[in-house]
Amino acid sequence: MQWCVLPCMADHNDRTRHVSASSTAPQVMNASGAKNVFIAGATGYIGAPLATQLIARGHTVSGLVRAGSDHRLPAGCRAVIGNALDRATFSDQVRGADTFVQLVGVAHPSPAKARQFREIDLKSCAESLAAAIVNQVRHFVYVSVAHPAPVMKAYIEVRTQCENLIRDSGLPATILRPWYVLGPGHYWPYLLKPGYWLARQISSTREGALRLGLVTRQNMVAALAHFAETPATSTRIVEVPELASFS
């Protein structure tokens, strides 16, 4: 993913709860448990391997892509050509989905991209959420960002707004909050691991080190697949320690 530092100080209302994730989810779904999953961002750093895993587990997967990018979808993923910033271009293709996974966002976030966060991350989330609601999707899955944090204020602010939109909609949802996602092309933060270890040993910095810890792309894909299969009944928040338990 991106600097997920991307993959927010929202007050949680009584529909919100934190959960402990389980890494014991079955690797192959029984056909009777198969779901119809719609992914916005199915050709991305996390979206493509997620689509592949869901298909391997027996689910039907549709991926929202721009015209000309459908060849980048994993084999077996149904292409939905549309604009993530305009639900009118794809909303009718969401009908029948059990779970909507929203992964669209600015690549490689940085403080210089504050305007893009509002124009792309916030807009795409609002459009995806509206499409899910009008088509009576049972479960919305969103990748936000761990917070509070000392950096990336604009990015966190926009992701917080997205969380609030989801929460206020009343649609059952799972919100994942990674900080930095390690994977191909994103390995340099491994250099920070000694500092993370030290911070976890100090009581005053332990909570922040855990909340802003590192997870892998494998962790994220496994967690997203699990939660796509297990709908929430309210707003479910999944933080870094829980995400790291998936493999």
Short mmCIF file of the C-alpha atoms (twelve columns), coordinates in Angstrom:
data_MODEL
# 
_entry.id   MODEL 
# 
loop_
_atom_site.group_PDB 
_atom_site.id 
_atom_site.type_symbol 
_atom_site.label_atom_id 
_atom_site.label_alt_id 
_atom_site.label_comp_id 
_atom_site.label_asym_id 
_atom_site.label_seq_id 
_atom_site.Cartn_x 
_atom_site.Cartn_y 
_atom_site.Cartn_z 
_atom_site.pdbx_PDB_model_num 
ATOM 1   C CA . MET A 1   0.000   0.000   0.000   1 
ATOM 2   C CA . GLN A 2   0.773   3.444   0.354   1 
ATOM 3   C CA . TRP A 3   2.002   5.270   3.314   1 
ATOM 4   C CA . CYS A 4   -0.944  4.190   5.410   1 
ATOM 5   C CA . VAL A 5   0.072   6.374   7.426   1 
ATOM 6   C CA . LEU A 6   -2.720  3.108   3.443   1 
ATOM 7   C CA . PRO A 7   -4.498  2.297   3.898   1 
ATOM 8   C CA . CYS A 8   -9.058  9.969   12.069  1 
ATOM 9   C CA . MET A 9   -10.066 11.384  16.349  1 
ATOM 10  C CA . ALA A 10  -13.710 10.418  15.971  1 
ATOM 11  C CA . ASP A 11  -15.859 9.968   19.051  1 
ATOM 12  C CA . HIS A 12  -17.383 6.498   19.051  1 
ATOM 13  C CA . ASN A 13  -21.124 6.349   19.593  1 
ATOM 14  C CA . ASP A 14  -22.918 3.354   21.006  1 
ATOM 15  C CA . ARG A 15  -22.901 1.590   17.648  1 
ATOM 16  C CA . THR A 16  -19.085 1.354   17.684  1 
ATOM 17  C CA . ARG A 17  -17.020 -1.368  19.289  1 
ATOM 18  C CA . HIS A 18  -13.444 -2.635  19.089  1 
ATOM 19  C CA . VAL A 19  -12.927 -6.316  18.366  1 
ATOM 20  C CA . SER A 20  -10.214 -8.874  18.745  1 
ATOM 21  C CA . ALA A 21  -9.361  -10.447 15.405  1 
ATOM 22  C CA . SER A 22  -8.790  -14.138 14.957  1 
ATOM 23  C CA . SER A 23  -6.167  -15.603 12.661  1 
ATOM 24  C CA . THR A 24  -7.950  -18.947 12.593  1 
ATOM 25  C CA . ALA A 25  -10.409 -18.084 9.812   1 
ATOM 26  C CA . PRO A 26  -10.807 -20.962 7.324   1 
ATOM 27  C CA . GLN A 27  -8.685  -20.687 4.199   1 
ATOM 28  C CA . VAL A 28  -11.420 -22.078 1.946   1 
ATOM 29  C CA . MET A 29  -15.080 -21.197 2.309   1 
ATOM 30  C CA . ASN A 30  -17.791 -23.778 2.033   1 
ATOM 31  C CA . ALA A 31  -19.956 -23.090 -1.017  1 
ATOM 32  C CA . SER A 32  -22.964 -22.542 1.261   1 
ATOM 33  C CA . GLY A 33  -21.119 -19.608 2.849   1 
ATOM 34  C CA . ALA A 34  -20.078 -17.986 -0.412  1 
ATOM 35  C CA . LYS A 35  -20.692 -14.261 -0.665  1 
ATOM 36  C CA . ASN A 36  -20.977 -11.663 -3.388  1 
ATOM 37  C CA . VAL A 37  -18.244 -9.086  -2.738  1 
ATOM 38  C CA . PHE A 38  -17.861 -5.765  -4.549  1 
ATOM 39  C CA . ILE A 39  -14.403 -4.150  -4.345  1 
ATOM 40  C CA . ALA A 40  -13.691 -0.530  -5.240  1 
ATOM 41  C CA . GLY A 41  -9.947  -0.549  -5.848  1 
ATOM 42  C CA . ALA A 42  -9.602  -4.166  -6.946  1 
ATOM 43  C CA . THR A 43  -6.444  -3.578  -9.007  1 
ATOM 44  C CA . GLY A 44  -4.506  -1.930  -6.189  1 
ATOM 45  C CA . TYR A 45  -1.728  -2.952  -3.827  1 
ATOM 46  C CA . ILE A 46  -4.179  -4.589  -1.419  1 
ATOM 47  C CA . GLY A 47  -7.247  -4.907  -3.645  1 
ATOM 48  C CA . ALA A 48  -5.727  -7.262  -6.221  1 
ATOM 49  C CA . PRO A 49  -4.457  -9.904  -3.758  1 
ATOM 50  C CA . LEU A 50  -7.695  -9.552  -1.770  1 
ATOM 51  C CA . ALA A 51  -9.780  -10.275 -4.862  1 
ATOM 52  C CA . THR A 52  -7.570  -13.270 -5.652  1 
ATOM 53  C CA . GLN A 53  -7.940  -14.666 -2.139  1 
ATOM 54  C CA . LEU A 54  -11.705 -14.163 -2.019  1 
ATOM 55  C CA . ILE A 55  -12.139 -15.905 -5.361  1 
ATOM 56  C CA . ALA A 56  -9.958  -18.798 -4.154  1 
ATOM 57  C CA . ARG A 57  -12.201 -19.052 -1.078  1 
ATOM 58  C CA . GLY A 58  -15.267 -19.533 -3.238  1 
ATOM 59  C CA . HIS A 59  -16.749 -16.038 -3.309  1 
ATOM 60  C CA . THR A 60  -18.078 -14.087 -6.282  1 
ATOM 61  C CA . VAL A 61  -16.032 -10.901 -6.672  1 
ATOM 62  C CA . SER A 62  -16.694 -7.783  -8.740  1 
ATOM 63  C CA . GLY A 63  -14.039 -5.093  -9.138  1 
ATOM 64  C CA . LEU A 64  -14.613 -1.440  -9.969  1 
ATOM 65  C CA . VAL A 65  -12.025 -0.267  -12.516 1 
ATOM 66  C CA . ARG A 66  -11.487 2.594   -14.891 1 
ATOM 67  C CA . ALA A 67  -11.938 1.977   -18.604 1 
ATOM 68  C CA . GLY A 68  -8.835  0.329   -19.995 1 
ATOM 69  C CA . SER A 69  -7.707  -1.096  -16.663 1 
ATOM 70  C CA . ASP A 70  -9.901  -4.186  -16.573 1 
ATOM 71  C CA . HIS A 71  -6.971  -6.326  -17.767 1 
ATOM 72  C CA . ARG A 72  -5.303  -5.662  -14.417 1 
ATOM 73  C CA . LEU A 73  -8.042  -7.466  -12.498 1 
ATOM 74  C CA . PRO A 74  -7.214  -10.924 -11.114 1 
ATOM 75  C CA . ALA A 75  -8.536  -13.899 -13.058 1 
ATOM 76  C CA . GLY A 76  -12.126 -14.654 -12.140 1 
ATOM 77  C CA . CYS A 77  -12.958 -11.117 -10.987 1 
ATOM 78  C CA . ARG A 78  -15.926 -9.540  -12.791 1 
ATOM 79  C CA . ALA A 79  -15.014 -6.154  -14.231 1 
ATOM 80  C CA . VAL A 80  -17.251 -3.184  -13.492 1 
ATOM 81  C CA . ILE A 81  -16.168 -0.214  -15.581 1 
ATOM 82  C CA . GLY A 82  -16.857 3.066   -13.829 1 
ATOM 83  C CA . ASN A 83  -15.606 6.153   -12.033 1 
ATOM 84  C CA . ALA A 84  -15.140 5.751   -8.276  1 
ATOM 85  C CA . LEU A 85  -15.916 9.454   -7.863  1 
ATOM 86  C CA . ASP A 86  -19.337 9.145   -9.513  1 
ATOM 87  C CA . ARG A 87  -21.672 6.458   -8.204  1 
ATOM 88  C CA . ALA A 88  -23.997 6.887   -11.174 1 
ATOM 89  C CA . THR A 89  -21.378 5.075   -13.278 1 
ATOM 90  C CA . PHE A 90  -21.370 1.910   -11.173 1 
ATOM 91  C CA . SER A 91  -24.201 1.883   -8.619  1 
ATOM 92  C CA . ASP A 92  -26.463 -0.429  -10.601 1 
ATOM 93  C CA . GLN A 93  -23.661 -3.029  -10.650 1 
ATOM 94  C CA . VAL A 94  -23.530 -3.110  -6.851  1 
ATOM 95  C CA . ARG A 95  -27.018 -4.596  -6.575  1 
ATOM 96  C CA . GLY A 96  -26.934 -8.056  -5.011  1 
ATOM 97  C CA . ALA A 97  -23.604 -7.578  -3.213  1 
ATOM 98  C CA . ASP A 98  -23.349 -8.830  0.373   1 
ATOM 99  C CA . THR A 99  -20.211 -6.830  1.175   1 
ATOM 100 C CA . PHE A 100 -18.759 -3.638  -0.314  1 
ATOM 101 C CA . VAL A 101 -15.009 -3.158  0.246   1 
ATOM 102 C CA . GLN A 102 -13.824 0.447   -0.240  1 
ATOM 103 C CA . LEU A 103 -10.093 0.677   -1.012  1 
ATOM 104 C CA . VAL A 104 -9.918  3.672   -3.353  1 
ATOM 105 C CA . GLY A 105 -7.534  6.422   -2.286  1 
ATOM 106 C CA . VAL A 106 -4.544  8.543   -3.221  1 
ATOM 107 C CA . ALA A 107 -1.412  6.492   -3.833  1 
ATOM 108 C CA . HIS A 108 1.635   7.229   -1.675  1 
ATOM 109 C CA . PRO A 109 -0.004  9.776   0.664   1 
ATOM 110 C CA . SER A 110 2.091   12.736  1.755   1 
ATOM 111 C CA . PRO A 111 1.389   16.093  3.430   1 
ATOM 112 C CA . ALA A 112 1.556   17.760  0.012   1 
ATOM 113 C CA . LYS A 113 -1.531  15.864  -1.164  1 
ATOM 114 C CA . ALA A 114 -4.114  17.358  1.224   1 
ATOM 115 C CA . ARG A 115 -6.320  18.587  -1.612  1 
ATOM 116 C CA . GLN A 116 -6.208  15.185  -3.338  1 
ATOM 117 C CA . PHE A 117 -7.265  13.483  -0.112  1 
ATOM 118 C CA . ARG A 118 -10.452 15.573  -0.099  1 
ATOM 119 C CA . GLU A 119 -11.105 15.247  -3.816  1 
ATOM 120 C CA . ILE A 120 -10.383 11.517  -4.114  1 
ATOM 121 C CA . ASP A 121 -10.355 9.712   -0.754  1 
ATOM 122 C CA . LEU A 122 -13.327 11.537  0.750   1 
ATOM 123 C CA . LYS A 123 -15.342 11.718  -2.469  1 
ATOM 124 C CA . SER A 124 -14.816 8.057   -3.379  1 
ATOM 125 C CA . CYS A 125 -15.804 6.940   0.117   1 
ATOM 126 C CA . ALA A 126 -18.989 9.029   0.035   1 
ATOM 127 C CA . GLU A 127 -19.924 7.716   -3.418  1 
ATOM 128 C CA . SER A 128 -19.208 4.091   -2.499  1 
ATOM 129 C CA . LEU A 129 -21.186 4.385   0.709   1 
ATOM 130 C CA . ALA A 130 -24.162 5.918   -1.094  1 
ATOM 131 C CA . ALA A 131 -24.092 3.135   -3.699  1 
ATOM 132 C CA . ALA A 132 -23.966 0.509   -0.948  1 
ATOM 133 C CA . ILE A 133 -26.907 2.062   0.880   1 
ATOM 134 C CA . VAL A 134 -29.189 2.464   -2.133  1 
ATOM 135 C CA . ASN A 135 -28.500 -1.139  -3.152  1 
ATOM 136 C CA . GLN A 136 -29.096 -2.467  0.380   1 
ATOM 137 C CA . VAL A 137 -25.619 -3.952  0.787   1 
ATOM 138 C CA . ARG A 138 -25.463 -5.686  4.165   1 
ATOM 139 C CA . HIS A 139 -21.896 -4.796  5.125   1 
ATOM 140 C CA . PHE A 140 -19.409 -2.019  4.290   1 
ATOM 141 C CA . VAL A 141 -15.666 -2.532  4.778   1 
ATOM 142 C CA . TYR A 142 -13.319 0.460   4.833   1 
ATOM 143 C CA . VAL A 143 -9.569  0.830   5.281   1 
ATOM 144 C CA . SER A 144 -8.923  3.950   7.344   1 
ATOM 145 C CA . VAL A 145 -5.735  4.842   9.225   1 
ATOM 146 C CA . ALA A 146 -4.465  4.513   12.794  1 
ATOM 147 C CA . HIS A 147 -4.888  7.653   14.871  1 
ATOM 148 C CA . PRO A 148 -4.144  9.884   16.622  1 
ATOM 149 C CA . ALA A 149 -0.674  10.367  15.171  1 
ATOM 150 C CA . PRO A 150 1.929   13.153  15.110  1 
ATOM 151 C CA . VAL A 151 2.110   13.354  11.313  1 
ATOM 152 C CA . MET A 152 -0.126  13.262  8.203   1 
ATOM 153 C CA . LYS A 153 -2.768  15.514  9.751   1 
ATOM 154 C CA . ALA A 154 -4.695  16.165  6.510   1 
ATOM 155 C CA . TYR A 155 -4.782  12.478  5.624   1 
ATOM 156 C CA . ILE A 156 -6.031  11.509  9.070   1 
ATOM 157 C CA . GLU A 157 -8.625  14.291  8.992   1 
ATOM 158 C CA . VAL A 158 -10.110 13.026  5.731   1 
ATOM 159 C CA . ARG A 159 -10.106 9.401   6.890   1 
ATOM 160 C CA . THR A 160 -11.848 10.526  10.080  1 
ATOM 161 C CA . GLN A 161 -14.519 12.228  7.994   1 
ATOM 162 C CA . CYS A 162 -14.996 9.000   6.060   1 
ATOM 163 C CA . GLU A 163 -15.343 7.036   9.303   1 
ATOM 164 C CA . ASN A 164 -17.963 9.515   10.493  1 
ATOM 165 C CA . LEU A 165 -19.931 9.206   7.256   1 
ATOM 166 C CA . ILE A 166 -19.947 5.431   7.605   1 
ATOM 167 C CA . ARG A 167 -20.885 5.499   11.270  1 
ATOM 168 C CA . ASP A 168 -23.648 8.071   10.751  1 
ATOM 169 C CA . SER A 169 -25.144 6.064   7.882   1 
ATOM 170 C CA . GLY A 170 -26.124 3.262   10.269  1 
ATOM 171 C CA . LEU A 171 -24.903 0.664   7.752   1 
ATOM 172 C CA . PRO A 172 -23.148 -2.257  9.485   1 
ATOM 173 C CA . ALA A 173 -19.468 -1.718  8.813   1 
ATOM 174 C CA . THR A 174 -15.953 -2.869  9.570   1 
ATOM 175 C CA . ILE A 175 -13.292 -0.147  9.694   1 
ATOM 176 C CA . LEU A 176 -9.659  -1.262  9.628   1 
ATOM 177 C CA . ARG A 177 -7.005  1.129   10.946  1 
ATOM 178 C CA . PRO A 178 -3.473  0.215   9.791   1 
ATOM 179 C CA . TRP A 179 -0.579  2.649   9.983   1 
ATOM 180 C CA . TYR A 180 2.119   1.480   7.579   1 
ATOM 181 C CA . VAL A 181 1.621   -1.653  5.485   1 
ATOM 182 C CA . LEU A 182 4.809   -3.537  4.659   1 
ATOM 183 C CA . GLY A 183 5.107   -5.413  1.402   1 
ATOM 184 C CA . PRO A 184 6.739   -5.377  -2.046  1 
ATOM 185 C CA . GLY A 185 8.294   -1.955  -2.533  1 
ATOM 186 C CA . HIS A 186 7.422   -0.953  1.038   1 
ATOM 187 C CA . TYR A 187 10.095  -2.563  3.181   1 
ATOM 188 C CA . TRP A 188 12.147  0.393   4.451   1 
ATOM 189 C CA . PRO A 189 10.129  0.718   7.720   1 
ATOM 190 C CA . TYR A 190 11.699  -2.553  8.851   1 
ATOM 191 C CA . LEU A 191 14.610  -0.274  9.795   1 
ATOM 192 C CA . LEU A 192 12.324  1.241   12.432  1 
ATOM 193 C CA . LYS A 193 11.621  -2.046  14.201  1 
ATOM 194 C CA . PRO A 194 14.319  -1.588  16.892  1 
ATOM 195 C CA . GLY A 195 12.799  1.786   17.745  1 
ATOM 196 C CA . TYR A 196 9.321   0.235   17.928  1 
ATOM 197 C CA . TRP A 197 10.636  -2.469  20.259  1 
ATOM 198 C CA . LEU A 198 12.166  0.124   22.551  1 
ATOM 199 C CA . ALA A 199 8.997   2.252   22.554  1 
ATOM 200 C CA . ARG A 200 6.947   -0.782  23.582  1 
ATOM 201 C CA . GLN A 201 9.154   -1.257  26.643  1 
ATOM 202 C CA . ILE A 202 8.458   2.261   27.954  1 
ATOM 203 C CA . SER A 203 5.091   2.768   29.633  1 
ATOM 204 C CA . SER A 204 4.636   6.311   28.333  1 
ATOM 205 C CA . THR A 205 5.146   5.290   24.678  1 
ATOM 206 C CA . ARG A 206 3.826   1.710   24.680  1 
ATOM 207 C CA . GLU A 207 0.257   2.513   23.622  1 
ATOM 208 C CA . GLY A 208 1.353   4.680   20.701  1 
ATOM 209 C CA . ALA A 209 3.916   2.124   19.520  1 
ATOM 210 C CA . LEU A 210 1.230   -0.563  19.442  1 
ATOM 211 C CA . ARG A 211 -1.431  1.618   17.807  1 
ATOM 212 C CA . LEU A 212 0.975   2.934   15.155  1 
ATOM 213 C CA . GLY A 213 2.741   -0.378  14.636  1 
ATOM 214 C CA . LEU A 214 3.661   -2.104  11.405  1 
ATOM 215 C CA . VAL A 215 1.511   -4.677  9.631   1 
ATOM 216 C CA . THR A 216 2.168   -6.580  6.416   1 
ATOM 217 C CA . ARG A 217 0.163   -6.731  3.226   1 
ATOM 218 C CA . GLN A 218 -0.445  -10.390 4.075   1 
ATOM 219 C CA . ASN A 219 -1.953  -9.313  7.420   1 
ATOM 220 C CA . MET A 220 -4.228  -6.816  5.661   1 
ATOM 221 C CA . VAL A 221 -5.415  -9.176  2.948   1 
ATOM 222 C CA . ALA A 222 -6.137  -11.965 5.436   1 
ATOM 223 C CA . ALA A 223 -8.006  -9.572  7.728   1 
ATOM 224 C CA . LEU A 224 -10.052 -8.069  4.901   1 
ATOM 225 C CA . ALA A 225 -10.966 -11.515 3.578   1 
ATOM 226 C CA . HIS A 226 -12.045 -12.607 7.054   1 
ATOM 227 C CA . PHE A 227 -14.206 -9.556  7.654   1 
ATOM 228 C CA . ALA A 228 -15.719 -9.733  4.168   1 
ATOM 229 C CA . GLU A 229 -16.955 -13.167 5.209   1 
ATOM 230 C CA . THR A 230 -18.130 -12.155 8.680   1 
ATOM 231 C CA . PRO A 231 -20.396 -9.098  8.530   1 
ATOM 232 C CA . ALA A 232 -20.599 -6.723  11.455  1 
ATOM 233 C CA . THR A 233 -23.892 -5.941  13.172  1 
ATOM 234 C CA . SER A 234 -22.863 -2.359  14.017  1 
ATOM 235 C CA . THR A 235 -19.631 -0.415  13.467  1 
ATOM 236 C CA . ARG A 236 -16.641 -2.656  14.140  1 
ATOM 237 C CA . ILE A 237 -13.183 -1.076  14.548  1 
ATOM 238 C CA . VAL A 238 -10.049 -3.165  13.988  1 
ATOM 239 C CA . GLU A 239 -6.759  -1.671  15.170  1 
ATOM 240 C CA . VAL A 240 -3.125  -2.583  14.420  1 
ATOM 241 C CA . PRO A 241 -2.653  -5.220  17.168  1 
ATOM 242 C CA . GLU A 242 -5.667  -7.142  15.864  1 
ATOM 243 C CA . LEU A 243 -4.640  -6.716  12.227  1 
ATOM 244 C CA . ALA A 244 -1.183  -8.103  13.014  1 
ATOM 245 C CA . SER A 245 -2.747  -11.322 14.332  1 
ATOM 246 C CA . PHE A 246 -3.936  -12.309 10.849  1 
ATOM 247 C CA . SER A 247 -1.681  -14.238 8.510   1 
# 
